[in-house]
Amino acid sequence: MRAVPNAAGAPVNGSRAAIVGVYNTPQARRLDTYTTRTLTVDAVRGALADAGLSLGDVDGVIADRDPASLIYDLRLGPAWMGRQYGITAVSEAVSAIEAGQADVVVIAAAVAGLYVDRASTAPWTRPENEFVAPFGLFTAAEFALIARRHMTMYGTTPEQLARVAATIRNNGHANPDAIYHGRGPFKPADILASRMVADPFHLLDCSTTSEGGCGLVIAAADRLPDVRKRPVYVLGAGADYHGPHYQYPPSWDLAGRRGGPVNGEIGRRAADRAFRTAGLDRSDVDVLELYDPFSFEIIRQLEAFGFCGPGEGGPFVEDGQIDITGDFPVTTDGGTMSFSHAGSSPQMLQRVVRGVQQLRGEAGPLQVQGAEVALCSGGGAGALFNHVTLLGTDGA
């Protein structure tokens, strides 16, 4: 489907920004030969190589761990430095370039050697207040509360959740770069047969834990003649928050002073703004690279983002629409359930990396034919935030 021209208006310096390089580092349960710093550098160099640019071209940096030190270590200064993480880092880089603050921004995120206590929950599920707050939540329980409320309200079933999990895990099974490559195929019954973690989530309804990283390069339009690959543009974006993530117990009907979508519908406002800015309809989207911390979150996002109505997400995933050959293929690399789940920022940035790969026709055996528009998301109701970004191949 063809993307329409961006309706956001011209940038102040007349220079559109585009994603011109993406790269995934090795992903594995453990990457014993890397540290987080060396893996971050690998992500930077890989993304620049994909773009056909060099360190000497970079004058802007966003990194989820100590970007100032990365600027110093790689001798990139003087340079602009961003502060966002995950998908919002892409919007921040685009805004900086289109405001004239930088010409080539590299975004990098990586984790290695952080998750060493493997007998306990992963470190990013254990906030600093876990032993002092009056509620003893961990991430699976936070998302499970939202899922259980939806099941009570609309009759969503464990079998529908399992259908989502099996679909995404089978994408990872077919992806040679995924840590779950070759471990399937999975059936919904396999998901339901795995042990219970936090009702209604079985083990295989949940994301895995791993190590890895990724990088992206954003460049101004006047640098596009220098790049190797077809540029991909941010057509629209949005971000919704209900509060600090992983500090307060989530409530489905948590709302703000202005009313509007409650926490269980978080992301609706962000998606509406992204589509309005892009001048696109939901039917224009070819692939949905949705963040998948737990199976239900896909059902919830499909409803919140307007691809189906409230309570319709369960039946929506049952009829093949989210399969790789369906109308709205979902999380085509295997996501955090099957591709990689390395820390807070890489797992969300990898949704954008995959979106770019799909739009450039580089998704291998899981390529969605003719993909020109991708929706990428990060976060979710259990985390009290949701990010949405629309990518397209038409930057007019």
Secondary structure, DSSP 8 states (H G I E B T S, - for coil): -------S---TTS--EEEEEEEE---BS--TT--HHHHHHHHHHHHHHHHT--GGG--EEEESS-HHHHHHHTT--S-EE----THHHHHHHHHHHHTTS-SEEEEEEEE-S----TTS--GGGS-TTTTTSSS---HHHHHHHHHHHHHHHH---HHHHHHHHHHHHHHHHH-TTSTTTTS----HHHHHHS-EEETTEEGGGB----BEEEEEEEEEGGGGGG-SS--BEEEEEEEEESSSTTTS---TT--BTTB-S-GGGTTHHHHHHHHHHHT--GGG--EEE---SBHHHHHHHHHHTTSS-TT-HHHHHHTTTTSTTSSS-B-TT-HHHHT---STTHHHHHHHHHHHHHHTT--GGG--TT--EEEEEEEEGGGTEEEEEEEES---
